[in-house]
Amino acid sequence: MILKIISNIKKNAFHVMLISVFALPALGQNTSIQKDTLKAANIEAILYTGESKDQPLIVGLGGSEGGNAWERNRWKKTRDAFLEKGYAFLAIGYFGCEGTPKILNRIAIDDVYNAIAMAKKRKKINNKKIAVIGGSRGADLALLLGSYYKDIKCVVAMSSSHAVFPGHTMDFTTPCWTFEGKDLPFIPVNDEAVPFMMKRDLRKTFEVMLKDTIAEQKALIKVENTNGSILLMSATKDEMIPAVQMGEKMILRLSNSGFKHPYEHVILEGAHEEPTKHFDKIFSFLETNFKNKKKNNDFTNNYSNQTIIIHFNDNLSPFISSFWAK
């Protein structure tokens, strides 16, 4: 009887909270551009291009709000900013759109990549310059895409997890993601998390779930397999997930693996959506480590001494994040 009550609590409390955990916040508006809808299976894919040739492709992924977040007018200002800088932009909806899965559960990473592959065949696109950017659950997906597909040369992940978590079903017995028809290992909801779910304390809920270190190790996103630069952005007061700690774990994996591409963890003072307010840092990173990067080894690795250089808001007290030597 007790187990049944706990199960019902999981089905109701955690499911309701997850809907709002990984939503991508909105931004402003700007100019008109060429817009094409690609016919991709199980994915809504809308390609925005400028007039120039060989445009590097930015792929935008929304979070658990569903739909195609980056296609909406409220993100128009940011899309146009990318276009003004010479990028093409592919807005992808992977659930909650017409012709896509209804909920965030067992989303095929392959389907998302197939839409990217269609876009990179367009004449205006530089198919050797593909970057993926996402917020929250979309950041997790961006990191997963980078870990599986070698033609992705840059990943920008805002408020991301470092591992795979359950899909948004009523029983939480399946993962958010699949690859090549197989479920990815994920960190399950445990009984200890129930009281925190009842209090709607999402951050503590995820912290307690992470006590299952065996499941965590199996569910880790293999960021070290990425064939390009990585920018992580986290906030110190993230109310949803322990984003800074998750980001540090990924940086440690990159450092210990001898990762040969540029990588950086930007830590900001603020809440879960804080990274979306700092596109200046994203544009700067892309210009240096993606758009104008010609070879995999044409940079000086500032992280070879096992110390991560972190950027702060002006009102955030500096601290240094360092790691053990190999």
KEDO-598173 format. One record per residue (C-alpha): residue number from 1; x, y, z. Coordinates in Angstrom, 1 decimal. Layout:
<pts>
{seq=NUM, X=X, Y=Y, Z=Z}
...
</pts>
This chain:
<pts>
{seq=1, X=0.0, Y=0.0, Z=0.0}
{seq=2, X=2.8, Y=2.4, Z=0.9}
{seq=3, X=4.7, Y=1.6, Z=-2.3}
{seq=4, X=1.5, Y=2.3, Z=-4.3}
{seq=5, X=1.1, Y=5.7, Z=-2.6}
{seq=6, X=4.7, Y=6.6, Z=-3.3}
{seq=7, X=4.2, Y=5.5, Z=-6.9}
{seq=8, X=1.2, Y=7.7, Z=-7.3}
{seq=9, X=3.1, Y=10.6, Z=-5.8}
{seq=10, X=5.8, Y=10.2, Z=-8.4}
{seq=11, X=3.3, Y=10.0, Z=-11.2}
{seq=12, X=1.6, Y=13.2, Z=-10.3}
{seq=13, X=4.0, Y=15.5, Z=-8.5}
{seq=14, X=7.2, Y=14.9, Z=-10.5}
{seq=15, X=5.4, Y=14.8, Z=-13.8}
{seq=16, X=3.8, Y=18.2, Z=-13.2}
{seq=17, X=7.1, Y=19.8, Z=-12.2}
{seq=18, X=9.1, Y=18.4, Z=-15.1}
{seq=19, X=6.9, Y=20.2, Z=-17.6}
{seq=20, X=8.3, Y=23.5, Z=-16.5}
{seq=21, X=11.8, Y=22.5, Z=-15.5}
{seq=22, X=13.6, Y=22.7, Z=-18.8}
{seq=23, X=11.7, Y=25.4, Z=-20.7}
{seq=24, X=13.7, Y=27.7, Z=-22.9}
{seq=25, X=12.9, Y=31.4, Z=-22.1}
{seq=26, X=11.9, Y=33.9, Z=-24.7}
{seq=27, X=13.7, Y=36.9, Z=-26.3}
{seq=28, X=13.0, Y=39.7, Z=-28.7}
{seq=29, X=12.5, Y=40.5, Z=-32.5}
{seq=30, X=14.2, Y=41.9, Z=-35.6}
{seq=31, X=14.5, Y=41.7, Z=-39.5}
{seq=32, X=13.0, Y=39.4, Z=-42.1}
{seq=33, X=15.0, Y=36.5, Z=-43.7}
{seq=34, X=14.5, Y=33.6, Z=-46.0}
{seq=35, X=12.6, Y=30.8, Z=-44.4}
{seq=36, X=12.3, Y=27.2, Z=-45.5}
{seq=37, X=10.5, Y=24.2, Z=-43.9}
{seq=38, X=12.3, Y=20.9, Z=-44.3}
{seq=39, X=10.4, Y=17.7, Z=-44.6}
{seq=40, X=12.1, Y=15.7, Z=-41.8}
{seq=41, X=10.5, Y=12.6, Z=-40.3}
{seq=42, X=9.2, Y=13.1, Z=-36.7}
{seq=43, X=10.8, Y=16.6, Z=-36.5}
{seq=44, X=9.8, Y=20.1, Z=-37.3}
{seq=45, X=12.7, Y=21.8, Z=-39.0}
{seq=46, X=12.7, Y=25.4, Z=-40.2}
{seq=47, X=15.8, Y=26.8, Z=-41.9}
{seq=48, X=16.6, Y=30.5, Z=-41.9}
{seq=49, X=19.3, Y=31.7, Z=-44.2}
{seq=50, X=20.8, Y=35.0, Z=-45.3}
{seq=51, X=22.1, Y=36.0, Z=-48.7}
{seq=52, X=25.7, Y=34.9, Z=-48.4}
{seq=53, X=27.4, Y=31.6, Z=-49.4}
{seq=54, X=29.1, Y=29.1, Z=-47.1}
{seq=55, X=27.0, Y=30.1, Z=-44.1}
{seq=56, X=28.0, Y=28.2, Z=-40.9}
{seq=57, X=24.9, Y=26.4, Z=-39.6}
{seq=58, X=23.6, Y=27.1, Z=-36.1}
{seq=59, X=21.0, Y=24.5, Z=-34.9}
{seq=60, X=18.6, Y=25.7, Z=-32.2}
{seq=61, X=16.9, Y=23.3, Z=-29.7}
{seq=62, X=14.2, Y=24.3, Z=-27.2}
{seq=63, X=13.5, Y=22.6, Z=-23.9}
{seq=64, X=10.6, Y=20.9, Z=-22.2}
{seq=65, X=8.2, Y=23.6, Z=-23.2}
{seq=66, X=7.7, Y=21.7, Z=-26.4}
{seq=67, X=7.0, Y=23.0, Z=-29.8}
{seq=68, X=9.6, Y=24.8, Z=-31.9}
{seq=69, X=10.9, Y=27.4, Z=-29.4}
{seq=70, X=13.5, Y=29.0, Z=-31.7}
{seq=71, X=11.0, Y=29.4, Z=-34.6}
{seq=72, X=8.8, Y=31.6, Z=-32.5}
{seq=73, X=8.7, Y=35.4, Z=-33.0}
{seq=74, X=9.8, Y=35.9, Z=-29.4}
{seq=75, X=13.2, Y=34.5, Z=-30.4}
{seq=76, X=13.4, Y=36.5, Z=-33.7}
{seq=77, X=15.8, Y=39.1, Z=-32.4}
{seq=78, X=18.4, Y=36.4, Z=-31.5}
{seq=79, X=17.8, Y=34.5, Z=-34.8}
{seq=80, X=18.4, Y=37.7, Z=-36.7}
{seq=81, X=21.5, Y=38.4, Z=-34.7}
{seq=82, X=23.0, Y=35.1, Z=-35.9}
{seq=83, X=22.0, Y=35.9, Z=-39.5}
{seq=84, X=23.6, Y=39.3, Z=-39.3}
{seq=85, X=26.8, Y=37.7, Z=-38.2}
{seq=86, X=26.8, Y=35.4, Z=-41.3}
{seq=87, X=25.2, Y=32.3, Z=-39.8}
{seq=88, X=22.3, Y=30.2, Z=-41.1}
{seq=89, X=19.9, Y=29.1, Z=-38.4}
{seq=90, X=18.0, Y=25.8, Z=-38.2}
{seq=91, X=15.1, Y=25.9, Z=-35.6}
{seq=92, X=14.1, Y=22.4, Z=-34.6}
{seq=93, X=11.1, Y=21.1, Z=-32.7}
{seq=94, X=11.4, Y=17.5, Z=-31.6}
{seq=95, X=8.2, Y=17.1, Z=-29.6}
{seq=96, X=4.9, Y=19.0, Z=-29.3}
{seq=97, X=4.8, Y=20.0, Z=-32.9}
{seq=98, X=2.6, Y=18.6, Z=-35.7}
{seq=99, X=4.1, Y=15.4, Z=-36.9}
{seq=100, X=6.4, Y=15.0, Z=-33.9}
{seq=101, X=6.1, Y=13.0, Z=-30.6}
{seq=102, X=3.5, Y=14.5, Z=-28.3}
{seq=103, X=5.7, Y=14.4, Z=-25.1}
{seq=104, X=9.3, Y=14.5, Z=-24.2}
{seq=105, X=9.9, Y=10.8, Z=-24.0}
{seq=106, X=12.1, Y=8.4, Z=-26.0}
{seq=107, X=13.0, Y=11.1, Z=-28.5}
{seq=108, X=15.1, Y=9.6, Z=-31.3}
{seq=109, X=18.4, Y=11.5, Z=-31.4}
{seq=110, X=18.8, Y=10.0, Z=-34.9}
{seq=111, X=15.7, Y=11.8, Z=-36.1}
{seq=112, X=17.0, Y=15.2, Z=-34.9}
{seq=113, X=20.3, Y=14.6, Z=-36.6}
{seq=114, X=18.6, Y=13.6, Z=-39.9}
{seq=115, X=17.0, Y=17.0, Z=-40.0}
{seq=116, X=20.4, Y=18.6, Z=-39.5}
{seq=117, X=21.8, Y=16.4, Z=-42.3}
{seq=118, X=19.1, Y=17.7, Z=-44.6}
{seq=119, X=19.9, Y=21.3, Z=-43.8}
{seq=120, X=23.6, Y=20.9, Z=-44.4}
{seq=121, X=23.0, Y=19.8, Z=-48.0}
{seq=122, X=21.5, Y=23.2, Z=-48.9}
{seq=123, X=23.7, Y=25.2, Z=-51.3}
{seq=124, X=24.1, Y=28.2, Z=-48.9}
{seq=125, X=25.3, Y=26.0, Z=-46.0}
{seq=126, X=28.9, Y=25.3, Z=-45.2}
{seq=127, X=28.5, Y=21.6, Z=-44.3}
{seq=128, X=31.8, Y=21.6, Z=-42.4}
{seq=129, X=30.6, Y=24.2, Z=-40.0}
{seq=130, X=27.7, Y=22.9, Z=-37.8}
{seq=131, X=27.1, Y=24.1, Z=-34.3}
{seq=132, X=24.3, Y=23.0, Z=-32.0}
{seq=133, X=22.9, Y=25.3, Z=-29.2}
{seq=134, X=20.2, Y=24.4, Z=-26.6}
{seq=135, X=18.8, Y=25.4, Z=-23.2}
{seq=136, X=18.0, Y=22.9, Z=-20.4}
{seq=137, X=16.7, Y=19.7, Z=-21.9}
{seq=138, X=17.6, Y=21.1, Z=-25.3}
{seq=139, X=21.2, Y=21.6, Z=-23.9}
{seq=140, X=21.2, Y=17.9, Z=-23.0}
{seq=141, X=20.2, Y=17.0, Z=-26.5}
{seq=142, X=22.8, Y=19.3, Z=-28.0}
{seq=143, X=25.5, Y=17.6, Z=-25.9}
{seq=144, X=24.2, Y=14.2, Z=-27.0}
{seq=145, X=24.3, Y=15.1, Z=-30.6}
{seq=146, X=27.8, Y=16.3, Z=-30.3}
{seq=147, X=28.9, Y=13.1, Z=-28.6}
{seq=148, X=27.4, Y=10.9, Z=-31.4}
{seq=149, X=28.0, Y=12.8, Z=-34.6}
{seq=150, X=31.5, Y=13.8, Z=-35.7}
{seq=151, X=30.4, Y=16.5, Z=-38.2}
{seq=152, X=29.1, Y=18.7, Z=-35.4}
{seq=153, X=31.9, Y=21.1, Z=-34.6}
{seq=154, X=30.6, Y=23.1, Z=-31.7}
{seq=155, X=28.1, Y=22.6, Z=-28.9}
{seq=156, X=26.7, Y=25.4, Z=-26.7}
{seq=157, X=24.8, Y=24.1, Z=-23.7}
{seq=158, X=22.9, Y=26.5, Z=-21.4}
{seq=159, X=21.9, Y=25.1, Z=-18.0}
{seq=160, X=22.5, Y=21.5, Z=-19.0}
{seq=161, X=22.5, Y=18.2, Z=-17.2}
{seq=162, X=25.6, Y=16.0, Z=-17.5}
{seq=163, X=23.5, Y=12.8, Z=-17.7}
{seq=164, X=20.3, Y=11.3, Z=-19.1}
{seq=165, X=17.1, Y=11.6, Z=-17.0}
{seq=166, X=13.6, Y=10.0, Z=-17.3}
{seq=167, X=11.1, Y=11.0, Z=-20.0}
{seq=168, X=8.0, Y=12.9, Z=-19.1}
{seq=169, X=5.7, Y=10.0, Z=-18.7}
{seq=170, X=3.4, Y=9.1, Z=-15.8}
{seq=171, X=5.7, Y=6.3, Z=-14.5}
{seq=172, X=9.2, Y=7.6, Z=-15.4}
{seq=173, X=10.3, Y=4.1, Z=-16.6}
{seq=174, X=11.8, Y=5.3, Z=-19.9}
{seq=175, X=14.4, Y=7.9, Z=-20.8}
{seq=176, X=14.1, Y=11.2, Z=-22.6}
{seq=177, X=16.3, Y=9.9, Z=-25.4}
{seq=178, X=17.0, Y=6.9, Z=-27.7}
{seq=179, X=19.8, Y=6.3, Z=-30.2}
{seq=180, X=19.6, Y=3.8, Z=-33.1}
{seq=181, X=16.3, Y=2.4, Z=-31.7}
{seq=182, X=17.7, Y=1.7, Z=-28.2}
{seq=183, X=16.8, Y=3.5, Z=-24.9}
{seq=184, X=19.7, Y=5.4, Z=-23.4}
{seq=185, X=20.6, Y=4.5, Z=-19.8}
{seq=186, X=19.1, Y=7.1, Z=-17.4}
{seq=187, X=19.0, Y=8.1, Z=-13.7}
{seq=188, X=15.7, Y=6.8, Z=-12.2}
{seq=189, X=13.5, Y=8.6, Z=-9.7}
{seq=190, X=14.1, Y=7.1, Z=-6.3}
{seq=191, X=11.9, Y=6.9, Z=-3.2}
{seq=192, X=14.1, Y=9.4, Z=-1.3}
{seq=193, X=13.2, Y=12.1, Z=-3.8}
{seq=194, X=9.5, Y=11.8, Z=-3.1}
{seq=195, X=9.4, Y=14.3, Z=-0.1}
{seq=196, X=11.2, Y=16.9, Z=-2.2}
{seq=197, X=8.9, Y=16.4, Z=-5.1}
{seq=198, X=6.0, Y=17.0, Z=-2.8}
{seq=199, X=7.6, Y=20.3, Z=-1.7}
{seq=200, X=8.2, Y=21.1, Z=-5.4}
{seq=201, X=11.9, Y=21.5, Z=-4.6}
{seq=202, X=13.2, Y=20.5, Z=-8.0}
{seq=203, X=16.9, Y=21.1, Z=-7.3}
{seq=204, X=16.9, Y=18.9, Z=-4.2}
{seq=205, X=14.9, Y=16.3, Z=-6.1}
{seq=206, X=17.6, Y=16.0, Z=-8.7}
{seq=207, X=20.4, Y=16.1, Z=-6.1}
{seq=208, X=18.8, Y=13.1, Z=-4.3}
{seq=209, X=18.4, Y=11.2, Z=-7.6}
{seq=210, X=22.1, Y=11.7, Z=-8.2}
{seq=211, X=22.9, Y=9.7, Z=-5.0}
{seq=212, X=22.4, Y=6.7, Z=-7.3}
{seq=213, X=26.0, Y=6.9, Z=-8.5}
{seq=214, X=25.9, Y=3.6, Z=-10.3}
{seq=215, X=23.0, Y=4.8, Z=-12.4}
{seq=216, X=24.7, Y=8.1, Z=-12.9}
{seq=217, X=27.8, Y=6.6, Z=-14.3}
{seq=218, X=25.8, Y=4.6, Z=-16.8}
{seq=219, X=23.8, Y=7.6, Z=-17.8}
{seq=220, X=26.6, Y=10.1, Z=-18.3}
{seq=221, X=26.7, Y=12.0, Z=-21.6}
{seq=222, X=30.1, Y=11.2, Z=-23.2}
{seq=223, X=31.1, Y=14.8, Z=-23.9}
{seq=224, X=34.7, Y=13.8, Z=-24.4}
{seq=225, X=33.6, Y=12.2, Z=-27.7}
{seq=226, X=32.7, Y=15.6, Z=-29.2}
{seq=227, X=34.6, Y=16.5, Z=-32.3}
{seq=228, X=34.7, Y=20.2, Z=-31.7}
{seq=229, X=34.5, Y=23.0, Z=-29.2}
{seq=230, X=32.2, Y=23.0, Z=-26.2}
{seq=231, X=30.7, Y=26.0, Z=-24.3}
{seq=232, X=28.9, Y=25.2, Z=-21.0}
{seq=233, X=26.9, Y=28.0, Z=-19.2}
{seq=234, X=25.5, Y=27.5, Z=-15.7}
{seq=235, X=24.1, Y=29.7, Z=-13.0}
{seq=236, X=25.0, Y=29.6, Z=-9.3}
{seq=237, X=21.4, Y=29.9, Z=-8.0}
{seq=238, X=19.8, Y=27.5, Z=-10.5}
{seq=239, X=16.5, Y=26.5, Z=-8.8}
{seq=240, X=15.9, Y=23.5, Z=-11.1}
{seq=241, X=19.1, Y=21.5, Z=-11.2}
{seq=242, X=22.6, Y=21.6, Z=-9.7}
{seq=243, X=23.8, Y=23.0, Z=-13.0}
{seq=244, X=27.2, Y=24.3, Z=-11.9}
{seq=245, X=28.1, Y=21.0, Z=-10.3}
{seq=246, X=26.9, Y=19.1, Z=-13.4}
{seq=247, X=28.9, Y=21.4, Z=-15.6}
{seq=248, X=32.0, Y=20.9, Z=-13.5}
{seq=249, X=31.7, Y=17.2, Z=-13.8}
{seq=250, X=31.7, Y=17.5, Z=-17.6}
{seq=251, X=34.7, Y=19.8, Z=-17.5}
{seq=252, X=36.5, Y=17.3, Z=-15.4}
{seq=253, X=35.8, Y=14.5, Z=-17.9}
{seq=254, X=37.1, Y=16.7, Z=-20.7}
{seq=255, X=40.2, Y=17.6, Z=-18.8}
{seq=256, X=41.0, Y=14.0, Z=-17.7}
{seq=257, X=40.4, Y=12.7, Z=-21.2}
{seq=258, X=42.9, Y=15.1, Z=-22.8}
{seq=259, X=40.2, Y=16.7, Z=-24.9}
{seq=260, X=41.9, Y=18.5, Z=-27.8}
{seq=261, X=39.3, Y=21.1, Z=-28.7}
{seq=262, X=38.5, Y=24.4, Z=-27.0}
{seq=263, X=36.1, Y=24.1, Z=-24.0}
{seq=264, X=34.9, Y=26.5, Z=-21.4}
{seq=265, X=32.5, Y=26.6, Z=-18.5}
{seq=266, X=30.9, Y=30.1, Z=-18.0}
{seq=267, X=29.4, Y=30.4, Z=-14.5}
{seq=268, X=27.0, Y=33.2, Z=-13.9}
{seq=269, X=25.2, Y=34.5, Z=-10.8}
{seq=270, X=21.5, Y=33.9, Z=-11.3}
{seq=271, X=18.7, Y=31.4, Z=-11.8}
{seq=272, X=18.1, Y=28.6, Z=-14.3}
{seq=273, X=17.4, Y=31.0, Z=-17.2}
{seq=274, X=20.4, Y=33.3, Z=-16.5}
{seq=275, X=22.6, Y=31.9, Z=-19.3}
{seq=276, X=20.0, Y=32.9, Z=-21.9}
{seq=277, X=20.7, Y=36.5, Z=-21.0}
{seq=278, X=24.3, Y=36.4, Z=-22.1}
{seq=279, X=24.4, Y=35.7, Z=-25.8}
{seq=280, X=27.3, Y=38.1, Z=-26.0}
{seq=281, X=29.5, Y=35.4, Z=-24.5}
{seq=282, X=28.0, Y=32.8, Z=-26.9}
{seq=283, X=28.7, Y=35.0, Z=-30.0}
{seq=284, X=32.3, Y=35.6, Z=-28.8}
{seq=285, X=32.9, Y=31.9, Z=-28.2}
{seq=286, X=31.5, Y=31.0, Z=-31.6}
{seq=287, X=33.5, Y=33.6, Z=-33.5}
{seq=288, X=36.8, Y=32.4, Z=-32.0}
{seq=289, X=36.3, Y=28.7, Z=-31.5}
{seq=290, X=33.9, Y=27.8, Z=-34.4}
{seq=291, X=33.3, Y=30.2, Z=-37.2}
{seq=292, X=37.0, Y=31.2, Z=-37.6}
{seq=293, X=38.6, Y=28.0, Z=-36.4}
{seq=294, X=40.3, Y=26.3, Z=-39.3}
{seq=295, X=41.9, Y=23.3, Z=-37.7}
{seq=296, X=41.3, Y=21.1, Z=-34.7}
{seq=297, X=44.6, Y=22.1, Z=-33.2}
{seq=298, X=44.8, Y=25.8, Z=-34.2}
{seq=299, X=44.4, Y=27.1, Z=-30.6}
{seq=300, X=46.3, Y=27.2, Z=-27.4}
{seq=301, X=44.5, Y=25.0, Z=-24.8}
{seq=302, X=44.2, Y=27.3, Z=-21.7}
{seq=303, X=43.0, Y=24.3, Z=-19.7}
{seq=304, X=46.0, Y=22.0, Z=-20.0}
{seq=305, X=47.1, Y=22.9, Z=-16.5}
{seq=306, X=43.9, Y=21.4, Z=-15.1}
{seq=307, X=42.6, Y=24.8, Z=-14.0}
{seq=308, X=39.3, Y=26.0, Z=-15.6}
{seq=309, X=39.0, Y=29.7, Z=-16.4}
{seq=310, X=35.6, Y=30.9, Z=-15.4}
{seq=311, X=33.8, Y=34.1, Z=-16.2}
{seq=312, X=31.7, Y=36.0, Z=-13.7}
{seq=313, X=29.1, Y=38.7, Z=-13.5}
{seq=314, X=30.5, Y=41.9, Z=-12.0}
{seq=315, X=28.7, Y=41.3, Z=-8.7}
{seq=316, X=29.8, Y=37.6, Z=-8.3}
{seq=317, X=32.8, Y=37.0, Z=-6.0}
{seq=318, X=35.5, Y=35.2, Z=-7.9}
{seq=319, X=36.4, Y=31.7, Z=-7.2}
{seq=320, X=38.6, Y=29.1, Z=-9.0}
{seq=321, X=37.6, Y=25.7, Z=-10.0}
{seq=322, X=40.6, Y=23.4, Z=-10.2}
{seq=323, X=41.0, Y=19.7, Z=-10.8}
{seq=324, X=43.3, Y=16.9, Z=-10.0}
{seq=325, X=46.3, Y=16.3, Z=-12.3}
{seq=326, X=45.9, Y=13.3, Z=-14.6}
</pts>
